């Protein structure tokens, strides 16, 4: 799969939002690649994107992925469209970079991974939480706290007023723990396989059909190791204080992270933990993809690990519907 260093990788991007712009900026600085095409939904953003990144706008994602000049397609679309775009790009023999979740159900995600393998094409699913300072600090200090038996991860994002956009629409965004897959993926990356999951969710409906003003999801994961982990994810206009806390308890100490600060608590001593900045992670992810394609350097995440996290999230959604614990 390694590309010739003398060739220039030609890329297309589906999307013009924040993530797409960060990726376009990274590509613009790398001589190995050139952004030649993109597509979006909002005319004003399309015009600004074309001017800033000197790329040609396409009328639709289907036209973009069919372009024979493209080697790689970056999919930064809304969640409900992502699987269809990834499938079309792979069938058109393109390498693909996609944001998480790859699909809104695990069956389709599995099919896409198998398709990429059969085509001998890269399918990279971005999980920049693994590159960030929080995850790196947890990995560094986890051996200090011994056998881990309990963990808790809470993210609350107040929003006043709640936006009337796709991230607050159940069908377009998906089940929140699938859409915000990094909440589960952090745990499965650190602690392995899940034995069972219980979950609850609540939505505060908006006046427009399909949209909601706020959501709250809570899940309890029992890992095969015996670890019990609790995840709380909420956003919208019913919340009044933001929260980003991660707590891990072991038999020799506790790790507590709140926003950008961390502390290791052990008998007789507390150790402050400094976290690296979260800035530049999407650019780093983009460069790592180019390093993989041109130099064969390993990527930091495999699509199968993202798929497993999606399977756990799908089990959480089923648990909310059934009102009982689901075994994996």
Secondary structure as GFF3:
##gff-version 3
##sequence-region A 1 328
A	DSSP	beta_strand	9	14	.	.	.	ID=ss1
A	DSSP	alpha_helix	18	28	.	.	.	ID=ss2
A	DSSP	beta_strand	33	39	.	.	.	ID=ss3
A	DSSP	alpha_helix	43	53	.	.	.	ID=ss4
A	DSSP	beta_strand	56	58	.	.	.	ID=ss5
A	DSSP	alpha_helix	61	65	.	.	.	ID=ss6
A	DSSP	beta_strand	72	75	.	.	.	ID=ss7
A	DSSP	alpha_helix	79	91	.	.	.	ID=ss8
A	DSSP	beta_strand	95	98	.	.	.	ID=ss9
A	DSSP	alpha_helix	106	119	.	.	.	ID=ss10
A	DSSP	beta_strand	123	125	.	.	.	ID=ss11
A	DSSP	three_ten_helix	128	130	.	.	.	ID=ss12
A	DSSP	alpha_helix	133	141	.	.	.	ID=ss13
A	DSSP	three_ten_helix	142	145	.	.	.	ID=ss14
A	DSSP	beta_strand	148	158	.	.	.	ID=ss15
A	DSSP	three_ten_helix	166	168	.	.	.	ID=ss16
A	DSSP	alpha_helix	170	173	.	.	.	ID=ss17
A	DSSP	alpha_helix	176	179	.	.	.	ID=ss18
A	DSSP	alpha_helix	182	191	.	.	.	ID=ss19
A	DSSP	beta_strand	194	205	.	.	.	ID=ss20
A	DSSP	beta_strand	212	223	.	.	.	ID=ss21
A	DSSP	beta_strand	228	236	.	.	.	ID=ss22
A	DSSP	beta_strand	243	250	.	.	.	ID=ss23
A	DSSP	beta_strand	253	258	.	.	.	ID=ss24
A	DSSP	beta_strand	261	266	.	.	.	ID=ss25
A	DSSP	beta_strand	269	274	.	.	.	ID=ss26
A	DSSP	alpha_helix	281	295	.	.	.	ID=ss27
A	DSSP	alpha_helix	303	322	.	.	.	ID=ss28
A	DSSP	beta_strand	326	327	.	.	.	ID=ss29
###
